[in-house]
């Protein structure tokens, strides 16, 4: 055991000596390398200083040469620019002269073309005026023919309307006469009924049923069966009322008084108003202008239409041609 320990101690010392020797060798190697690096750095600095000086000399020489070349090129460029400016001025002068000549020629051509166009326009204007004058003459002739035709149609329509109004007026007169005759018969019946009722109530005689006398108007009354049926129904009701003795007979209806005299001033005012308005007037305009009511205006217009002094078309009243109040 002791031998082993001595042997291990001897080995440890040998290892330590070996380590010291290696450290000394490394230190010597590092010192040698440091010396070599310092020597190389000195040499490199000397070389770089020499190279820097040579580069500066070469750069100065190059810049001097470039400056000389630039001056030479500037002189050459100035000379070339002077030559180009002279040539350009000459070319511009030639182009200006050519343009002025072309412009003068173009102005002359334009004046000639404008003169030609003006002559053509004058000729066309004369032709158009002639054509327009012929067209206006034809149009005036056509309008005159159309107006003549319209006037003829209006006269024909006026004649037809007048004839129709005559027929309507005759039919209306016949109807009025028939109504008057029927009313006279009805009034006679009512008068007989009243007499019979009075005798049956106050008198001593027995009531008798009156029968309407036949006159020359029976032929006209028989043509209107509806009105006869109405009168028969009224007579039957009157008889039944007399039989019960509690009914009162209706009072006879009298004829309405004719307002012709009171309407004459209104008719004259309406006729004068329509004479002043050749295009006609509506009922509302007549009322508002003359200050009359609707009944007066309607009565006056109806009377003037019956007298064939005015005509009505499309709710407009106009003076009839050649009408004299």
PyMOL commands that set and color helices and strands:
alter all, ss='L'
color gray80, all
select helices_A, chain A and resi 2-201+218-222+225-244+260-276+283-290+294-306
alter helices_A, ss='H'
color red, helices_A
select strands_A, chain A and resi 310-313+316-319
alter strands_A, ss='S'
color yellow, strands_A
deselect
rebuild
show_as cartoon
